[in-house]
Amino acid sequence: MTDDAMDFAGRVVVVTGASRGIGSELARAFAQRGARLGLLARDIGALKRLADDLPTEVTTFGCDVSDPAETDTAIKGVAEQFGRIDSVVANAGVSLPSHRAHKLSDDVWRRVIDVNLTGTFNTARAAHAHLAATGRGRLVLTSSIMARVPRRGLSAYVASKAGIEGLTRALAVDWAVDGILVNAVAPGFFDIGLGSAFGSDERLRTQVLAKTPQGRLGSIEELANVVMYLSGDRCGYLTGEVLTVSGGYGLG
Ligand SMILES: NC(=O)c1ccc[n+]([C@@H]2O[C@H](COP(=O)([O-])OP(=O)(O)OC[C@H]3O[C@@H](n4cnc5c(N)ncnc54)[C@H](OP(=O)(O)O)[C@@H]3O)[C@@H](O)[C@H]2O)c1
């Protein structure tokens, strides 16, 4: 992929869950390619610190994506600030300390579904009019390898991510007529954020690598490259797809 494939100069990109982990690294990657950024998460202090560190125009909004009104206000705020929104990366997500399914509490089930699945829907719905207005909007949702190859004790997380994959296809069908391409990334194991334990805990790392044909964890640049491809103009005849970025985890 050439550098100009990564050129986001003049474009406005929203990243949810940008206060830490993968989201903050995606924000850095887009900023390095000239995008103006709308960053959303609950921790507004962390967003502002990140914004100060980025070489581009950034606007930040404290927002819980499971709350539709807060999400609408934040997305509207980004559009008012920059006059447009070209691409949205719905990255915010949680995986709460969990148990095997028969012991899972109502609270954990609801919170994980509320943030991951409903929060992704809230983000997409809030962004629709702005993405449609450009005639070439790009929406990238965030699944997980867990949607297809679950680990034990993650039923709520797995269900939320499988729901996001279905939502990706449904939104692609609904919004193709508006020029919006809707795709998802399904990351495997990255030594950052929710994946940190798989980098630092030798036992977990060995388990994961044994199921990963490429024999290593992913780098954030490798994930960012796929997210940026799906968020930009080089992605033209591709919608409703889930790109798994996992080094082949679970294939054999
Ligand atoms: N790391 C991996 O290896 C991996 C693998 C597969 C999939 N993923 C997916 O990648 C995404 C990012 O994960 P990560 O590893 O970077 O996790 P992380 O470090 O825990 O970051 C999660 C981000 O989501 C935000 N967030 C959580 N709840 C939110 C809410 N209710 N409203 C708004 N923002 C919220 C957090 O910000 P606040 O707390 O400030 O709100 C934070 O910025 C998630 O969707 C995750 O499922 C990660």
The ligand as a MOL file (V3000), in Angstrom:
LIG
                    3D

  0  0  0     0  0            999 V3000
M  V30 BEGIN CTAB
M  V30 COUNTS 48 52 0 0 0
M  V30 BEGIN ATOM
M  V30 1 N -6.7940 -5.3430 22.5030 0
M  V30 2 C -7.1190 -6.3960 21.7780 0
M  V30 3 O -6.2890 -7.3010 21.5970 0
M  V30 4 C -8.4910 -6.4970 21.1370 0
M  V30 5 C -8.8100 -7.6770 20.4580 0
M  V30 6 C -10.0600 -7.7840 19.8460 0
M  V30 7 C -10.9650 -6.7310 19.8740 0
M  V30 8 N -10.6300 -5.6000 20.5640 0 CHG=1
M  V30 9 C -11.6280 -4.5190 20.5580 0
M  V30 10 O -10.9770 -3.2870 20.2930 0
M  V30 11 C -11.6820 -2.2230 20.9360 0
M  V30 12 C -10.7140 -1.4180 21.8050 0
M  V30 13 O -10.2260 -2.2750 22.8180 0
M  V30 14 P -8.8990 -1.9850 23.6520 0
M  V30 15 O -8.1600 -3.2490 23.7270 0
M  V30 16 O -8.2420 -0.7580 23.1550 0 CHG=-1
M  V30 17 O -9.5710 -1.7390 25.0940 0
M  V30 18 P -9.2950 -0.6030 26.2030 0
M  V30 19 O -7.8520 -0.2800 26.2980 0
M  V30 20 O -10.0180 -1.0690 27.4170 0
M  V30 21 O -10.0280 0.6760 25.5890 0
M  V30 22 C -11.4180 0.6920 25.4550 0
M  V30 23 C -11.8410 2.0750 25.0270 0
M  V30 24 O -13.2750 2.0920 24.9540 0
M  V30 25 C -13.7530 3.1740 25.7380 0
M  V30 26 N -15.0350 2.8510 26.3410 0
M  V30 27 C -15.3440 1.8270 27.1650 0
M  V30 28 N -16.6270 1.9050 27.5460 0
M  V30 29 C -17.1290 3.0180 26.9480 0
M  V30 30 C -18.4000 3.6410 26.9560 0
M  V30 31 N -19.4240 3.1440 27.6690 0
M  V30 32 N -18.5660 4.7850 26.2360 0
M  V30 33 C -17.5440 5.3030 25.5240 0
M  V30 34 N -16.3220 4.7520 25.4750 0
M  V30 35 C -16.1290 3.6230 26.1820 0
M  V30 36 C -12.6860 3.4040 26.8040 0
M  V30 37 O -12.7070 4.7470 27.2440 0
M  V30 38 P -13.3690 5.2850 28.6120 0
M  V30 39 O -13.1320 4.2430 29.6610 0
M  V30 40 O -12.6480 6.5830 28.8230 0
M  V30 41 O -14.8220 5.4780 28.2870 0
M  V30 42 C -11.4200 3.1480 26.0190 0
M  V30 43 O -11.0270 4.3040 25.3310 0
M  V30 44 C -12.8170 -2.8750 21.7370 0
M  V30 45 O -14.0000 -2.8280 20.9850 0
M  V30 46 C -12.3450 -4.3230 21.8880 0
M  V30 47 O -13.4070 -5.2180 22.0680 0
M  V30 48 C -9.4360 -5.4640 21.1980 0
M  V30 END ATOM
M  V30 BEGIN BOND
M  V30 1 1 1 2
M  V30 2 2 2 3
M  V30 3 1 2 4
M  V30 4 1 4 5
M  V30 5 2 4 48
M  V30 6 2 5 6
M  V30 7 1 6 7
M  V30 8 2 7 8
M  V30 9 1 8 9
M  V30 10 1 8 48
M  V30 11 1 9 10
M  V30 12 1 9 46
M  V30 13 1 10 11
M  V30 14 1 11 12
M  V30 15 1 11 44
M  V30 16 1 12 13
M  V30 17 1 13 14
M  V30 18 2 14 15
M  V30 19 1 14 16
M  V30 20 1 14 17
M  V30 21 1 17 18
M  V30 22 2 18 19
M  V30 23 1 18 20
M  V30 24 1 18 21
M  V30 25 1 21 22
M  V30 26 1 22 23
M  V30 27 1 23 24
M  V30 28 1 23 42
M  V30 29 1 24 25
M  V30 30 1 25 26
M  V30 31 1 25 36
M  V30 32 1 26 27
M  V30 33 1 26 35
M  V30 34 2 27 28
M  V30 35 1 28 29
M  V30 36 1 29 30
M  V30 37 2 29 35
M  V30 38 1 30 31
M  V30 39 2 30 32
M  V30 40 1 32 33
M  V30 41 2 33 34
M  V30 42 1 34 35
M  V30 43 1 36 37
M  V30 44 1 36 42
M  V30 45 1 37 38
M  V30 46 2 38 39
M  V30 47 1 38 40
M  V30 48 1 38 41
M  V30 49 1 42 43
M  V30 50 1 44 45
M  V30 51 1 44 46
M  V30 52 1 46 47
M  V30 END BOND
M  V30 END CTAB
M  END
